[in-house]
Structures are given as structure tokens and as C-alpha cells.
Amino acid sequence: MNRTLYDPAPNWVPPRSDLLTLWHGCTDFDRKGIERTGIDLKFSRVDLDFGRGFYATTLERQAKHWAHRRYNSGWISKHDNCPVLLRFCVPRLTLAKLMSLHFVSPDYDNSDYWSLVQHCRQSKNAKGKRMPLVNHHNGPAIEDGNRWYDIVYGPVVASWEQRVCLVGMDQISFHTTAGVSILNRLISTGEKENYSWQPVE
């Protein structure tokens, strides 16, 4: 049988082409809190790749890994709990209106990328305690005088000290009220085409 090297991609079917599907891996305990009061950045860690924020990915398999890692972290009781996936279908045009920062290449010599990651990863005070509003992105002042980008998109870091990223993984992080309000609005609609969740096996 003669076949070309690549099968043709399926046609885009409206309205899906104007939506970006994002996945967030967490626990059922986390999900209930998010659905009850919305995504609240004050509960986010500070010392992550792009700083304090709510992190999602375009890859379902990666979010499953995040869900299991969160569930097995020991921070939350496993009683009546399980790893879950949250799915958000976000309008691309809505994201386009936000102040954003995008990193495409995690090459060793990409100093813009690695300096931001180091800056955010070292967001701790002298005693090692996390601080809620330190080491912002040094972007435009867009919220309460803090210089955070609304969203940051880029590769997932394996080791920032060695400048190594995980192959085939991505992350999009939401850092401001303007950013997370988009996701919170999707949750509040109650429509499964906007937001849904499922347990992870």
C-alpha cells in the first residue's frame, strides 16, 4: 500500500478552532476549593518556573502526571481524595488581550528564559520561607503596581541550575487577577464545554 510519510491533518471544525484546551492536574480536594471560591493566587507557590501563579498545560498526559505528583506529595490527606484533571476551553482571542510573555526555545544559551526562571525559582527570603509577593516578572506594571505578566507560556524546567528542560512538555501560567478571572468565568458558567473535571486513574 502506498502511503505518504504524513497523513493529512483533519480539518478544523468551528467553533473548536477558536478555543485552546488547557489541563490542570490537582487533587479532588483542590478541585472542590477551586469550584467553591475560584482560583486564588494567594494559595500558589512562589518558587515555580515562572513564579507565583496557576499553572496549566496543553498536554493531558502531562497534567495527569502533575495530578499524581500533587496527590502523592504528602501535603494533603489521601482520605476521601484522589488525583483529578481540570479541563478549560479558553477562547484564544480572550488570551490574546492579556499581557503575555512567550518562550519558544529552552536552549542553554537563551539567557532571557533562564534568567527569569532563576529569578522566580529563588523567590524566598533569607530564612527560606516563601513570601507571597516577591520576585515579580519585572514586566509592565499592570496590577496593584506589581510588575507581573498576566500569562507566561514556555517549556517545563527539569533543572534550572543545569539549564535543562523536559522534552515535549509545556506550561502556561496565570499570574494576575485578569488572568485567572478568565478561568474562573469558565468555571462559573457551569457548562461542560467550558470547564469540566475527571478523576485520574
C-alpha positions in Angstrom: 0.0 0.0 0.0 1.4 3.4 -1.0 1.2 6.0 1.8 2.7 9.4 2.2 5.0 10.0 5.1 2.5 12.1 6.9 -1.3 11.6 7.0 -3.1 14.8 6.4 -4.3 16.6 9.5 -8.1 16.7 10.0 -9.8 20.0 9.1 -10.5 22.5 11.8 -14.1 22.3 12.8 -15.7 25.5 14.2 -16.1 26.6 16.9 -13.2 24.4 18.3 -10.6 26.2 16.3 -11.1 29.4 18.3 -10.6 27.6 21.6 -7.5 26.5 23.4 -7.9 23.4 25.7 -5.8 23.7 28.9 -5.4 21.0 31.5 -4.6 21.4 35.2 -3.6 18.4 37.4 -4.5 18.5 41.1 -6.5 16.6 43.7 -10.2 16.4 44.3 -9.7 18.4 47.5 -8.1 21.2 45.4 -10.9 21.0 42.8 -13.6 21.5 45.4 -11.9 24.6 46.7 -11.4 26.0 43.2 -15.1 25.4 42.3 -16.3 26.8 45.6 -14.3 30.1 45.7 -12.4 30.3 42.4 -8.7 30.2 41.6 -7.0 32.2 44.3 -3.3 33.1 43.6 -2.5 33.6 47.3 -2.5 29.8 47.6 0.0 29.4 44.8 3.7 28.6 45.4 6.1 31.4 44.7 9.3 29.5 43.7 8.0 27.9 40.5 9.4 28.2 36.9 7.6 31.5 36.2 6.8 32.5 39.7 3.6 32.6 41.8 0.7 31.5 39.5 -1.9 29.0 38.4 -0.2 26.5 36.0 -1.8 24.6 33.2 -0.7 22.7 30.1 -1.9 21.9 26.6 -1.0 18.2 27.2 -3.4 15.9 29.0 -0.7 13.3 29.8 1.4 15.9 31.5 -1.5 17.2 33.6 -2.1 13.5 34.7 1.5 13.4 35.9 1.0 16.7 37.8 -2.2 15.3 39.4 -0.4 12.1 40.7 2.5 14.2 41.9 0.3 16.5 43.8 -1.7 13.6 45.3 1.4 11.8 46.4 3.1 14.9 47.7 2.0 14.4 51.3 0.7 17.9 51.6 -2.9 16.8 51.5 -4.7 13.9 53.2 -5.5 11.0 50.9 -8.7 10.2 52.8 -11.7 10.8 50.5 -9.3 12.3 48.0 -8.0 11.4 44.5 -5.9 12.9 41.6 -8.1 14.8 39.1 -7.8 16.7 35.9 -9.4 20.0 35.3 -10.1 20.9 31.6 -10.6 24.5 30.5 -11.6 25.5 26.9 -10.3 29.1 26.7 -11.1 31.4 23.8 -7.9 32.3 22.1 -9.0 35.9 21.5 -9.5 36.4 25.2 -6.0 35.2 25.9 -4.7 37.5 23.2 -5.9 40.5 25.0 -3.7 39.7 28.1 -0.2 41.0 28.7 1.8 37.9 27.9 5.3 36.6 27.7 6.2 33.6 25.5 9.3 31.4 25.4 9.8 29.1 22.5 13.3 27.8 22.9 14.8 26.5 26.1 18.3 26.3 24.6 21.1 26.5 27.1 22.2 30.0 25.8 18.7 31.5 25.9 19.6 33.9 28.8 16.2 35.7 28.7 14.4 32.4 29.6 16.9 31.1 32.1 17.4 34.4 34.0 13.6 34.6 34.5 13.4 31.0 35.7 16.3 31.5 38.1 14.8 34.8 39.4 11.5 33.0 40.1 12.9 29.8 41.4 14.9 31.7 44.0 11.9 33.6 45.3 12.5 33.0 49.0 13.6 35.3 51.8 16.8 34.8 53.8 15.2 32.3 56.2 13.9 30.2 53.3 10.2 31.0 53.9 8.1 31.6 50.8 6.9 35.2 50.5 3.6 36.0 48.7 4.6 38.9 46.6 8.3 38.7 45.8 10.2 38.4 42.6 7.6 39.5 40.1 8.4 39.3 36.4 9.7 42.9 36.1 7.3 43.5 33.2 4.9 46.4 32.8 3.1 47.4 36.0 -0.4 46.1 35.3 -1.8 45.1 38.7 -1.6 47.0 42.0 1.9 48.3 41.0 3.3 44.7 40.8 5.1 44.0 37.6 3.6 40.7 36.6 2.7 39.5 33.2 -0.9 38.1 33.1 0.3 34.9 31.5 3.6 33.2 30.6 4.0 30.3 28.2 7.1 28.2 27.8 8.9 24.9 28.4 8.9 23.0 31.7 12.2 23.1 33.6 13.8 19.9 34.7 16.8 21.5 36.3 17.2 25.3 36.3 20.8 25.1 37.7 21.9 23.0 34.7 19.6 24.8 32.2 17.7 21.6 31.2 14.0 21.3 30.2 11.7 18.4 29.9 11.3 17.3 26.3 7.8 17.5 24.8 6.2 19.4 27.7 4.8 22.9 28.0 3.2 25.1 30.6 1.0 28.2 30.6 0.8 30.1 33.9 -1.7 32.7 35.0 -0.2 35.3 37.4 -2.8 38.1 37.8 -6.4 38.6 38.7 -7.1 39.5 35.0 -5.5 36.1 34.0 -7.3 33.8 36.5 -10.6 35.6 36.1 -10.8 34.1 32.6 -10.6 30.6 34.0 -12.9 31.5 36.9 -15.6 32.7 34.5 -15.4 29.4 32.6 -16.0 27.5 35.9 -18.9 29.7 36.9 -20.8 29.1 33.7 -21.5 25.5 34.8 -21.2 24.5 31.1 -19.2 21.3 30.5 -18.0 22.6 27.1 -16.3 25.5 29.0 -15.0 23.6 32.1 -15.1 20.0 33.3 -13.1 17.7 35.5 -12.4 13.9 35.7 -10.6 11.6 38.1 -7.2 10.3 37.0 -6.6 6.5 37.2 
